Each structure stands twice: as C-alpha cells, then as structure tokens.
Amino acid sequence: MKARVVVTLKDGILDPQGKAIEGALKSLGIDGIDSVRQGKIFEMELATGDRTHAEGLLRGACEKLLANQVIENFQVELL
C-alpha cells in the first residue's frame, strides 16, 4: 500500500523559509502569490494492506519522528 504524509507548520508559527521563497518569487517577477508556507511531504510504501493498521502505523511515525507536534500539523493519506 502507498501512503503520503504531509507535514505543515501550524497557523501562527513563523515560517522564515516560506518568506524567503515568497521574496525570491517576487524578485523573479512571479506576481500574484500573496504568501508562501513551506512543509514536508513523505511518500511511503507500506508492507500492510490493512488500512486501519497502516493509518495507525503512520500516525505513530508522525508522532514519534516525522512531525514536531508543538509547531507542526500532519495529515496522513492512504493512496
């Protein structure tokens, strides 16, 4: 089974990398983008076909390693 985990900063958390990307886009003449927030995407192959087990496995991985829950949110997608 394939899965995707998306980790993003929580609202209200400063995102200096996003601001730098936003500034770079403007300096390249790319207009119409009001703000940028950056995050991380993890694409994974899982050894299980059980959707409930897979979701639990991924949530555990996020809580223990992939996301800093103090400042980040995560979303698990089973593909």
N, CA and C atoms as a LAMMPS dump frame, in Angstrom:
ITEM: TIMESTEP
0
ITEM: NUMBER OF ATOMS
237
ITEM: BOX BOUNDS ff ff ff
-5.0000000000000000e+02 5.0000000000000000e+02
-5.0000000000000000e+02 5.0000000000000000e+02
-5.0000000000000000e+02 5.0000000000000000e+02
ITEM: ATOMS id mol type element x y z
1 1 1 N 0.846 -1.17 0
2 1 2 C 0 0 0
3 1 3 C 0.894 1.236 0
4 2 1 N 0.468 2.246 -0.746
5 2 2 C 1.205 3.505 -0.793
6 2 3 C 0.528 4.515 0.127
7 3 1 N 1.347 5.418 0.663
8 3 2 C 0.821 6.441 1.556
9 3 3 C 1.604 7.732 1.376
10 4 1 N 0.959 8.811 1.773
11 4 2 C 1.6 10.122 1.748
12 4 3 C 1.31 10.803 3.084
13 5 1 N 2.353 11.391 3.668
14 5 2 C 2.214 12.169 4.891
15 5 3 C 2.639 13.592 4.564
16 6 1 N 1.775 14.545 4.887
17 6 2 C 2.067 15.963 4.658
18 6 3 C 2.202 16.629 6.022
19 7 1 N 3.349 17.282 6.238
20 7 2 C 3.625 17.968 7.496
21 7 3 C 3.737 19.46 7.198
22 8 1 N 2.959 20.267 7.914
23 8 2 C 2.983 21.72 7.723
24 8 3 C 3.083 22.415 9.069
25 9 1 N 3.57 23.643 9.035
26 9 2 C 3.632 24.438 10.252
27 9 3 C 2.227 24.844 10.684
28 10 1 N 2.005 24.891 11.976
29 10 2 C 0.715 25.337 12.498
30 10 3 C 0.54 26.828 12.21
31 11 1 N -0.717 27.262 12.135
32 11 2 C -1.009 28.682 11.966
33 11 3 C -0.385 29.453 13.125
34 12 1 N 0.161 30.609 12.816
35 12 2 C 0.764 31.451 13.84
36 12 3 C 2.24 31.178 14.071
37 13 1 N 2.771 30.09 13.517
38 13 2 C 4.194 29.789 13.639
39 13 3 C 4.922 30.479 12.495
40 14 1 N 5.95 31.252 12.833
41 14 2 C 6.723 31.952 11.805
42 14 3 C 7.372 30.955 10.854
43 15 1 N 7.413 31.313 9.576
44 15 2 C 7.963 30.447 8.542
45 15 3 C 8.996 31.227 7.733
46 16 1 N 10.231 31.354 8.246
47 16 2 C 11.235 32.14 7.531
48 16 3 C 11.58 31.575 6.15
49 17 1 N 11.551 30.262 6.001
50 17 2 C 11.847 29.672 4.688
51 17 3 C 10.738 30.024 3.7
52 18 1 N 9.494 29.978 4.14
53 18 2 C 8.379 30.372 3.284
54 18 3 C 8.493 31.823 2.862
55 19 1 N 8.886 32.691 3.8
56 19 2 C 9.057 34.119 3.485
57 19 3 C 10.185 34.314 2.471
58 20 1 N 11.271 33.555 2.622
59 20 2 C 12.386 33.648 1.678
60 20 3 C 11.948 33.21 0.277
61 21 1 N 11.17 32.151 0.193
62 21 2 C 10.657 31.679 -1.097
63 21 3 C 9.736 32.73 -1.696
64 22 1 N 8.871 33.3 -0.869
65 22 2 C 7.961 34.35 -1.324
66 22 3 C 8.737 35.528 -1.911
67 23 1 N 9.793 35.965 -1.215
68 23 2 C 10.624 37.063 -1.707
69 23 3 C 11.326 36.709 -3.007
70 24 1 N 11.82 35.478 -3.105
71 24 2 C 12.509 35.039 -4.322
72 24 3 C 11.559 35.015 -5.514
73 25 1 N 10.336 34.555 -5.297
74 25 2 C 9.353 34.539 -6.379
75 25 3 C 9.085 35.951 -6.881
76 26 1 N 8.926 36.882 -5.948
77 26 2 C 8.68 38.28 -6.332
78 26 3 C 9.877 38.85 -7.087
79 27 1 N 11.1 38.538 -6.638
80 27 2 C 12.284 39.061 -7.319
81 27 3 C 12.448 38.465 -8.714
82 28 1 N 11.862 37.304 -8.955
83 28 2 C 11.898 36.681 -10.281
84 28 3 C 10.76 37.177 -11.172
85 29 1 N 9.951 38.09 -10.648
86 29 2 C 8.868 38.658 -11.436
87 29 3 C 7.617 37.796 -11.478
88 30 1 N 7.523 36.847 -10.554
89 30 2 C 6.336 35.99 -10.494
90 30 3 C 5.342 36.665 -9.556
91 31 1 N 4.328 37.288 -10.149
92 31 2 C 3.354 38.05 -9.38
93 31 3 C 2.103 37.238 -9.103
94 32 1 N 1.316 37.697 -8.135
95 32 2 C 0.028 37.079 -7.847
96 32 3 C 0.062 36.058 -6.727
97 33 1 N 1.213 35.862 -6.105
98 33 2 C 1.304 34.949 -4.97
99 33 3 C 1.426 35.801 -3.715
100 34 1 N 0.414 35.752 -2.876
101 34 2 C 0.372 36.615 -1.696
102 34 3 C 1.22 36.104 -0.542
103 35 1 N 1.281 34.789 -0.359
104 35 2 C 2.097 34.255 0.728
105 35 3 C 2.483 32.809 0.423
106 36 1 N 3.564 32.373 1.064
107 36 2 C 4.066 31.012 0.88
108 36 3 C 4.337 30.417 2.259
109 37 1 N 3.885 29.192 2.475
110 37 2 C 4.221 28.421 3.672
111 37 3 C 4.839 27.121 3.161
112 38 1 N 5.965 26.744 3.698
113 38 2 C 6.614 25.527 3.242
114 38 3 C 6.331 24.389 4.216
115 39 1 N 6.482 23.167 3.731
116 39 2 C 6.253 21.991 4.561
117 39 3 C 7.061 20.815 4.032
118 40 1 N 6.686 19.63 4.451
119 40 2 C 7.383 18.416 4.04
120 40 3 C 6.358 17.395 3.559
121 41 1 N 6.733 16.626 2.549
122 41 2 C 5.9 15.521 2.065
123 41 3 C 6.742 14.246 2.118
124 42 1 N 6.168 13.203 2.722
125 42 2 C 6.803 11.896 2.776
126 42 3 C 5.92 10.929 1.999
127 43 1 N 6.48 10.272 0.995
128 43 2 C 5.756 9.234 0.25
129 43 3 C 6.349 7.893 0.645
130 44 1 N 5.48 6.961 1.015
131 44 2 C 5.942 5.702 1.584
132 44 3 C 5.239 4.506 0.955
133 45 1 N 5.938 3.39 0.952
134 45 2 C 5.381 2.091 0.584
135 45 3 C 5.256 1.303 1.882
136 46 1 N 4.067 0.808 2.169
137 46 2 C 3.836 0.068 3.4
138 46 3 C 3.698 -1.42 3.114
139 47 1 N 4.117 -2.238 4.075
140 47 2 C 4.077 -3.693 3.908
141 47 3 C 2.716 -4.28 4.244
142 48 1 N 1.773 -3.451 4.662
143 48 2 C 0.455 -3.954 5.038
144 48 3 C -0.612 -3.531 4.031
145 49 1 N -1.644 -4.308 3.915
146 49 2 C -2.788 -3.938 3.087
147 49 3 C -3.979 -3.521 3.944
148 50 1 N -3.808 -3.614 5.25
149 50 2 C -4.863 -3.258 6.208
150 50 3 C -4.849 -1.746 6.436
151 51 1 N -5.894 -1.064 5.998
152 51 2 C -5.937 0.403 6.056
153 51 3 C -5.89 0.928 7.502
154 52 1 N -6.575 0.25 8.41
155 52 2 C -6.582 0.686 9.814
156 52 3 C -5.188 0.567 10.418
157 53 1 N -4.533 -0.563 10.164
158 53 2 C -3.165 -0.759 10.665
159 53 3 C -2.215 0.255 10.047
160 54 1 N -2.348 0.482 8.751
161 54 2 C -1.476 1.431 8.048
162 54 3 C -1.624 2.835 8.621
163 55 1 N -2.856 3.263 8.844
164 55 2 C -3.076 4.6 9.393
165 55 3 C -2.477 4.72 10.791
166 56 1 N -2.644 3.711 11.609
167 56 2 C -2.053 3.726 12.95
168 56 3 C -0.538 3.76 12.904
169 57 1 N 0.032 2.979 12
170 57 2 C 1.481 2.94 11.826
171 57 3 C 2.019 4.317 11.443
172 58 1 N 1.36 4.956 10.482
173 58 2 C 1.806 6.269 10.019
174 58 3 C 1.613 7.352 11.08
175 59 1 N 0.499 7.301 11.79
176 59 2 C 0.267 8.27 12.869
177 59 3 C 1.356 8.134 13.944
178 60 1 N 1.718 6.911 14.261
179 60 2 C 2.793 6.675 15.221
180 60 3 C 4.119 7.229 14.74
181 61 1 N 4.405 7.031 13.45
182 61 2 C 5.653 7.55 12.877
183 61 3 C 5.683 9.079 12.942
184 62 1 N 4.538 9.707 12.682
185 62 2 C 4.46 11.171 12.744
186 62 3 C 4.646 11.665 14.169
187 63 1 N 3.982 11.015 15.108
188 63 2 C 4.042 11.45 16.496
189 63 3 C 5.426 11.256 17.101
190 64 1 N 6.158 10.231 16.637
191 64 2 C 7.473 9.937 17.208
192 64 3 C 8.635 10.58 16.466
193 65 1 N 8.463 10.849 15.15
194 65 2 C 9.623 11.291 14.381
195 65 3 C 9.328 12.337 13.312
196 66 1 N 8.342 12.125 12.487
197 66 2 C 8.181 12.936 11.279
198 66 3 C 7.684 14.353 11.527
199 67 1 N 6.924 14.567 12.599
200 67 2 C 6.366 15.894 12.868
201 67 3 C 6.672 16.317 14.305
202 68 1 N 7.001 17.575 14.463
203 68 2 C 7.14 18.17 15.79
204 68 3 C 5.772 18.734 16.144
205 69 1 N 5.009 18.01 16.941
206 69 2 C 3.615 18.368 17.185
207 69 3 C 3.436 19.683 17.944
208 70 1 N 4.498 20.229 18.494
209 70 2 C 4.399 21.532 19.15
210 70 3 C 4.168 22.626 18.109
211 71 1 N 4.834 22.499 16.95
212 71 2 C 4.751 23.555 15.928
213 71 3 C 4.214 23.077 14.582
214 72 1 N 3.987 21.759 14.423
215 72 2 C 3.575 21.237 13.121
216 72 3 C 2.295 20.402 13.22
217 73 1 N 1.543 20.427 12.136
218 73 2 C 0.4 19.541 11.932
219 73 3 C 0.812 18.479 10.917
220 74 1 N 0.125 17.343 10.941
221 74 2 C 0.371 16.344 9.9
222 74 3 C -0.942 15.779 9.406
223 75 1 N -0.897 15.317 8.155
224 75 2 C -2.056 14.704 7.522
225 75 3 C -1.593 13.406 6.866
226 76 1 N -2.31 12.333 7.101
227 76 2 C -1.988 11.021 6.551
228 76 3 C -2.968 10.697 5.435
229 77 1 N -2.443 10.3 4.278
230 77 2 C -3.272 9.889 3.142
231 77 3 C -2.873 8.473 2.733
232 78 1 N -3.832 7.591 2.643
233 78 2 C -3.574 6.261 2.113
234 78 3 C -3.976 6.288 0.635
235 79 1 N -3.065 5.909 -0.232
236 79 2 C -3.296 6.02 -1.675
237 79 3 C -3.683 4.692 -2.301
